[in-house]
Amino acid sequence: MTDVDEPDGDHPDGVEDEEHASVEEVAAELERLSRTPADWRRIELAAKFWVRGTAIHPRALVHMIVTRLLTPEGKHRRRWHRKETMLACFNRTMKSIIQDYWRGAQNPITAIDDIAAGLHYVPDPERQVIARNELVKILSALDDDKHTRDIALARAQGESRAEIKKRFALTDTAYETALKRIQRAVQKRASGGPQ
């Protein structure tokens, strides 16, 4: 078994491969789990473990996984490997989601930038909310430096380096200095330093 989610490998006409359970099989197993308190309790305990230090509620994490497992296609869907238990599938998916959370939490400016510019992918609504909340906190940390705060907001709204330099009449050095100030604010937030 792998510890991280694998690419979906969608099949034509909704045909599932032999390695992965169908959505119907997932639904049946989730129904069985709902009638097995001991297994469900293990899932809840695992969720509590994984969300420590995050802004995600354990029940929200479980709900997110159920939704993804029951989604027949799309970028965020998750699949149940036939060779693993459903509990192992939940644990693997929790780990993946929390790893994504921490990658996003390391640089919420970039997460917002990706959303605004339409780059890479559109994160889950939960990640978007987390990134926006972090951005507000970072902008607050830069309140004493309105110029850098405005540059951070421009980045978050998807403006390119060239656009920001032109709009604020910045040299390369001034732009890099502003980015370093923003990065320090991000690092201070991530390390839980004084605000």
Residue, then its C-alpha position, 0 to 999 in steps of 0.5 A: m500500500t502507498d501512503v499517499d493518494e495516487p492519480d485517479g487514472d479515470h477509465p472510459d465509460g465509468v468502468e473501474d479497474e480491478e485495483h479500485a472499488s466502485v463508488e457503489e462499493v464504497a457506499a456499501e462499505l461506508e454504510r457497513l462502517s456506520r453500523t460498526p461503532a468500533d470502526w467508526r470510533r477508530i476513524e474519529l480518533a485518527a481524524k483527531f490525531w491528524v488535525r492537531g495544530t490545524a484549523i480543520h475540525p475532525r468531523a470536517l476532515v471525515h466529511m471531506i473524505v466521505t465526499r471525495l470517496l463518493t465523488p465518481e470523478g474529478k480532481h479531488r476524488r479519492r479511491w479505495h484500493r481493494k487490497e486495503t481496508m476502508l480504515a487504511c483508506f481513511n488514514r491514507t487520505m487524511k494524511s494526504i489532506i493534512q500534508d496539503y494543508w501544511r504545504g498551503a499553510q507554509n505560504p498562504i500568499t502563494a495559495i491565494d495567488d494560485i486561486a486568484a491567477g487560476l494557476h495549477y488547480v483550485p483548492d478545496p473550499e476549506r483550503q481557500v478559507i484557510a488561505r484567506n484567513e491566513l492572508v488577513k493575519i499576514l496583512s495585519a502583521l504588515d499594518d505598520d508597513k502599508h507599502t509592503r502590505d499593498i504589495a502582498l495584497a497585489r500578489a494575493q490577487g494574482e498580479s504578476r511580478a512585472e505588474i507589481k513592479k510597474r504599479f508600485a514603481l519598484t526596482d528588482t531590489a525593492y521588489e525582493t526586499a518587499l518579498k522578504r518582509i512578506q516571507r518573514a511575516v508568513q514564517k512568523r505566522a507558521s512558527g506561531g511567533p509573536q504577532 
